[in-house]
Amino acid sequence: MSNRTQDAIRKWNRAAKSLDLGNRGEHLRYGPFKRELFGKAEGRTLLVAAGTGLDFKYLPAHIEVTAIDFSPVMLSYAERRMGESAAPLELVQADVTELEFEDESFDTVLTSCTFCSVPDAVKGLKQLRRVLRGPGRLLMFEHVRPRLPYLGLMMDLMNPLVRLIGPEINRRTADNVRAAGFRLTREYNVFLDMVKLFEAEKG
Ligand SMILES: C[S@@+](CC[C@H](N)C(=O)[O-])C[C@H]1O[C@@H](n2cnc3c(N)ncnc32)[C@H](O)[C@@H]1O
């Protein structure tokens, strides 16, 4: 495991205790969007990344879910929320950039504020493309770098500080999804052009 990954795991282990506090308002505001997006999942589904499990309540009963996170502390919190999932759910400690699942082992991948946090986003997205089968479905709820010039520049300036304790706020996730070989089929603005839903296929 690289030093960069080890540092990132330590950062998210430290963040686990306060994540719910910061995220509670977001979930009240964005919960309905996540519920609708996750409702489109089919079959064997990979959820990246579990965090403290705040997303489990949006998982529909008709799917079977493997939720991963590389932070053991996040997973210890998530374990307490497993009962909130209507779907059968297992938790696995794994780095999305080094997945050990076989090729084409999932029908759907769900992400939720994930690719603002994964250190090497394109490497992680390429792994997701590898483990998806058939046309595959990548359903993402993500916050990204806004295209509005002043706001985008502000995020670039703030990012070096923010990333020390949390996610990156200037990720170009649509570009990263395409760079990993996916075909982007939907990009929907939930809040300005900063919080978005993406849908993509293996292409
Ligand atoms: C901002 S939190 C979001 C958690 C949760 N999805 C939510 O919305 O409440 C980002 C999560 O991504 C996880 N993460 C970051 N990089 C990862 C990687 N390479 N592999 C697996 N999990 C990762 C962190 O441990 C953290 O739990």
The ligand as an SDF file (V2000), in Angstrom:
LIG
                    3D

 27 29  0  0  0  0  0  0  0  0999 V2000
  -16.8520   12.1790    2.4230 C   0  0  0  0  0  0  0  0  0  0  0  0
  -16.8830   10.5320    3.0490 S   0  0  0  0  0  0  0  0  0  0  0  0
  -18.4660    9.9900    2.4300 C   0  0  0  0  0  0  0  0  0  0  0  0
  -19.0390    8.8280    3.2060 C   0  0  0  0  0  0  0  0  0  0  0  0
  -20.4750    8.4040    2.8200 C   0  0  0  0  0  0  0  0  0  0  0  0
  -20.5490    7.9220    1.4640 N   0  0  0  0  0  0  0  0  0  0  0  0
  -21.4580    9.5640    3.0440 C   0  0  0  0  0  0  0  0  0  0  0  0
  -21.8850   10.2100    2.0860 O   0  0  0  0  0  0  0  0  0  0  0  0
  -21.7870    9.8070    4.2240 O   0  0  0  0  0  0  0  0  0  0  0  0
  -15.7130    9.7320    1.9840 C   0  0  0  0  0  0  0  0  0  0  0  0
  -15.4760    8.2540    2.3000 C   0  0  0  0  0  0  0  0  0  0  0  0
  -14.6480    7.6900    1.2710 O   0  0  0  0  0  0  0  0  0  0  0  0
  -13.7600    6.7430    1.8640 C   0  0  0  0  0  0  0  0  0  0  0  0
  -12.6560    6.5420    0.9220 N   0  0  0  0  0  0  0  0  0  0  0  0
  -11.7940    7.4830    0.4500 C   0  0  0  0  0  0  0  0  0  0  0  0
  -10.9220    6.9400   -0.4010 N   0  0  0  0  0  0  0  0  0  0  0  0
  -11.2260    5.6070   -0.4750 C   0  0  0  0  0  0  0  0  0  0  0  0
  -10.6550    4.5120   -1.1970 C   0  0  0  0  0  0  0  0  0  0  0  0
   -9.5800    4.6710   -1.9940 N   0  0  0  0  0  0  0  0  0  0  0  0
  -11.2260    3.2870   -1.0770 N   0  0  0  0  0  0  0  0  0  0  0  0
  -12.2980    3.1220   -0.2520 C   0  0  0  0  0  0  0  0  0  0  0  0
  -12.8610    4.1220    0.4700 N   0  0  0  0  0  0  0  0  0  0  0  0
  -12.3330    5.3490    0.3520 C   0  0  0  0  0  0  0  0  0  0  0  0
  -13.3930    7.4130    3.1900 C   0  0  0  0  0  0  0  0  0  0  0  0
  -12.8750    6.5050    4.1250 O   0  0  0  0  0  0  0  0  0  0  0  0
  -14.7400    8.0220    3.6120 C   0  0  0  0  0  0  0  0  0  0  0  0
  -15.4790    7.0920    4.3850 O   0  0  0  0  0  0  0  0  0  0  0  0
  1  2  1  0
  2  3  1  0
  2 10  1  0
  3  4  1  0
  4  5  1  0
  5  6  1  0
  5  7  1  0
  7  8  2  0
  7  9  1  0
 10 11  1  0
 11 12  1  0
 11 26  1  0
 12 13  1  0
 13 14  1  0
 13 24  1  0
 14 15  1  0
 14 23  1  0
 15 16  2  0
 16 17  1  0
 17 18  1  0
 17 23  2  0
 18 19  1  0
 18 20  2  0
 20 21  1  0
 21 22  2  0
 22 23  1  0
 24 25  1  0
 24 26  1  0
 26 27  1  0
M  CHG  2   2   1   9  -1
M  END
$$$$
